[in-house]
Amino acid sequence: MYVKVVDKILDAQDIVEKAKTDDSGCVAAYVGLIRDNSHGKSVISVEYRDDDRTAESKLRKLAEEIKQKFGVNGLAMYHRIGKLNVGDVNIVFAFACGHRQEAFGACSYAVDKFKEMLPTSKIETYADGSVNTEWD
């Protein structure tokens, strides 16, 4: 099980390789990107911060839950912190399972829970100079 919060570029293929196991029939992966718009505004950058250094432990807890719930054989969950620009990768989640249904279920559940819990603080900066630090 690989769970990391890092401040460097994420290599999706490398992360998928970490999740693979010999007893798995597939790996389902999700690659999250910084898009150029949010809340009807043009995005310049998004900054993720882990000031209290708890993001990795929160992700690890989610990983354990997913492993139990979906029978995951191997997983890798990486989240990038720092200032990211449009097109940059902010998360890569990969789940190896015996069958695709479990892998897709694990992947979808992980992304939904990540968005719900957002283990890091997030600051979006817009082209009009405004910023957003509040998330519902």
N, C-alpha and C positions, 0 to 999 in steps of 0.2 A: 504494500500500500504506500503510494507516494502522495503526500499532501504538502504543498509548499506555497508560501507567499514570498514572491521575489521582486526585485527591482530591476530586472533585466528582460530583454526580449524573449518571448516564449516561442519555442520551436514545437509546433503541433505534432510533427512526425515523431520527434524524440519522446514526447509525452505519451503518445499512443503506444510506442514501443515499450515504455515502462509499464503500461497496463497489461500488455499481452501475457497470457499464460498458456502452457501446453494443453491444459484441459478445457480451454475455451474455444468456442466455434466462431466467435466474432468479437469485435470491439466497436462499440458505438461511441462517437466523440462529438463534442460540441466545442466550437471555436467562437468565442465572443469578440466582437469588433467594436471599436469606437465609431459611431455613425456621425454623419455631418449635420444632424438635426435632432432636436429634442424639445418638447413643449412648444412647438411652433417656432422655434428659433434656430438660427444657424450656429452650430457648435464649432468652436475653435480647438478646445482641448477638454479633457477630463482628467482630474487628478484624484487618485485613490491614495488614502493615507491610513496607516496602521499605528497611530500615535501611542496607543496603549498596549501594543504588541500582543493582541489577543486574536487576531484574525486567523492565524494558522491553527490555533487550538479550536476555534469555532468551526473551521472547515474540517478539521480532523473528526470532530464530533458528528458532523453531517456525514462524513465518509463512513464512519462506523455504522450509523443508522442505515445508510444505503446498502452497505455490504450485507447486513442482516436482512433487510426488507426484500432485497431483490436477488439474493444468492450470488452476488458478484464474486468472481474468482480473483480478479485483479483490478486495481483502479489507480488512476492518477488524476489529481485535482490540483491545478496550478492557477494562482491569481497574481496578476502583476500589479504592483503599486508604483506610485510616482506619477509624473505628468505624462499623459498619453495624448497623441494627436489623432485626428481622424484617420481611420484605416488601421490603427495599431490594434494588436490583440491584447485583450484584458483578461480573459480566462480561457483555459483549455481544460476540459473535463473528458476523461476517457474511461470506459467501463468494459471490462472483458467478462463475458458470460458464456455459458454453454449454448444459449440460443438467443436469437435477435430480440424476441419479445422482452426478455428480462433486461437486456442491454439498453434497448430503447427506453424502457420504463425507468431504469436507473438514471439515464441521461436526462430525460425530461423532468423527473422528480428533482434531480440535483440542481438544474438550472432554475426551476421554480422556487426551490427553497433558498438558493443563493440570492435571488432577487428579493425574496421576502426578508431574509435576515441581514443582507448586505454587511458582511463582517468587517468592512473597512468604511471609513468616511469617504464621501464622494463630493467633489466640487466640479461642476460644469461651468466652463467659461464660454460665453457667447460672443458672436461677432459684434453685437451692439454694445459690448463692454460690460454687460450685466453678468452676474454669477448666480448659480443655484446651489445651495447647500442643504436644502430641505427635501426629504424624500418621504413619500407616503406609502 
